[in-house]
Amino acid sequence: MSYANLIRQVSGWTANDLGNLIDGVGGAQSTLNWTSWTPTLTATGSMTITTQVIERCKFIQIGKLFKVKVGFTYTLGGTASNAIILPLPAGITTHASGRQASPILVKAAVDWEPGMIFTAGNQTTVDIYRTPTINFVLGANMQFFGEIDLEIA
């Protein structure tokens, strides 16, 4: 039975039918597959990113929903500032409706702390903050990890 017909069916679902439906919608047989990409981080002000290691960086798009799983280890130099800039994959622009934000974990010095990913409308990048008014700590082995949900154009 096709997934569409299974969903239309009001009753009579078996556990096997439900398992097949879940596998088909979100599993290996789904057309909704995660895509990896290799962005290059930059920073605001005079802060520099001298090395970066991508721990994970992949996305999936479902209509206007754009979901990103991201994790980086990096070294910061120059003069500390408050934002790291993550470019979105080619062809992806945030929706014109305005600001969007997601929580993220940031490792500054030795401790993990809550941070934020922020973007305005019609952007091809997102900004990563410890908090908007606190500068990043310079040095090696800094990290951020999180998931981003964006409405795109």
C-alpha positions in Angstrom: 0.0 0.0 0.0 1.4 3.5 -0.9 2.1 6.0 1.9 -0.5 8.4 0.6 -3.2 5.7 0.6 -2.1 4.5 4.0 -2.5 8.0 5.4 -6.0 8.4 3.8 -7.1 5.1 5.4 -9.2 5.9 8.5 -8.7 2.6 10.3 -7.1 -0.8 10.0 -3.5 0.4 10.4 -1.1 -2.3 11.7 2.1 -1.8 13.6 4.0 -2.8 10.5 2.0 -0.2 8.4 3.0 2.5 10.9 6.6 1.4 10.9 6.8 1.5 7.1 5.1 4.9 7.1 7.7 6.3 9.6 10.6 4.8 7.7 9.2 6.1 4.4 8.7 9.7 5.6 11.8 10.1 7.6 14.1 7.2 6.7 16.5 6.2 4.1 13.8 5.7 1.5 12.5 9.2 1.9 13.2 11.9 -0.7 13.9 14.2 2.3 17.6 13.6 2.8 20.1 15.6 4.8 22.7 17.4 2.6 26.2 18.3 3.8 27.9 21.5 2.9 31.2 23.1 3.8 30.8 26.8 4.8 33.7 29.0 5.7 33.1 30.9 9.0 34.0 34.6 9.2 33.7 37.0 12.1 32.6 40.6 12.8 34.9 43.5 13.5 38.7 42.6 13.7 38.2 39.1 15.1 39.6 36.4 12.8 39.0 32.7 12.5 42.4 31.2 11.9 41.3 27.5 11.8 38.0 25.7 11.6 37.0 22.0 11.8 33.5 21.1 10.8 32.1 18.5 13.3 28.8 18.5 11.5 27.1 20.8 9.0 24.1 19.5 7.1 20.7 20.8 6.1 17.3 19.7 5.0 14.7 21.8 3.2 10.9 21.1 3.4 9.1 23.8 1.5 10.0 27.1 3.2 11.4 25.4 6.3 15.1 25.2 6.2 16.7 23.1 9.1 20.4 23.1 9.8 22.5 20.9 12.1 25.8 22.5 12.8 28.9 22.0 14.9 32.3 23.6 14.6 35.6 23.7 16.5 37.6 26.8 15.7 40.4 29.1 16.7 39.8 32.8 17.2 42.4 35.6 16.8 42.6 39.3 16.3 40.5 41.6 18.5 37.5 39.9 20.2 34.0 40.8 18.9 30.5 39.5 19.5 29.5 37.5 16.4 30.7 34.6 14.1 29.1 34.6 10.7 27.9 31.3 9.2 27.0 31.5 5.4 24.0 29.6 4.3 24.3 27.2 1.3 24.2 28.8 -2.2 20.7 29.8 -3.2 19.3 30.0 0.3 18.0 33.4 1.6 16.0 34.0 4.8 12.4 35.1 4.4 11.8 38.8 4.1 9.4 38.7 7.1 12.2 39.7 9.5 14.2 38.5 12.4 14.6 34.8 13.3 16.5 33.2 16.1 17.5 29.7 17.5 19.3 28.7 20.6 22.8 27.2 20.4 25.5 25.9 22.7 28.8 27.9 22.7 32.1 26.8 24.3 33.9 29.9 25.3 37.2 29.2 27.1 36.5 26.1 29.2 32.7 26.3 29.8 29.7 25.6 27.7 27.1 28.3 27.7 23.8 29.1 25.9 24.2 31.2 22.8 22.0 32.4 20.0 21.8 32.2 16.2 20.2 35.3 14.7 19.3 36.5 11.2 17.3 39.3 9.7 15.1 39.1 6.6 16.6 38.6 3.1 20.0 37.4 4.4 22.3 34.7 3.1 24.1 34.3 6.5 23.3 33.8 10.2 25.1 35.3 13.1 26.2 33.2 16.0 26.4 35.0 19.4 27.4 34.0 23.0 24.9 36.7 23.9 24.6 39.8 21.6 26.5 42.1 24.0 29.3 39.7 25.1 32.5 39.2 23.0 33.8 35.8 22.2 36.9 34.5 23.9 40.0 34.4 21.7 42.0 31.2 21.5 42.0 27.6 20.3 39.4 24.8 20.7 36.4 27.0 20.9 33.1 25.3 19.7 29.5 25.8 18.9 26.8 23.2 18.3 23.1 23.5 17.6 20.2 23.2 15.3 18.7 26.1 13.3 15.2 26.4 12.0 14.7 29.1 9.4 11.9 30.3 7.2 13.4 30.9 3.8 12.3 32.9 0.8 
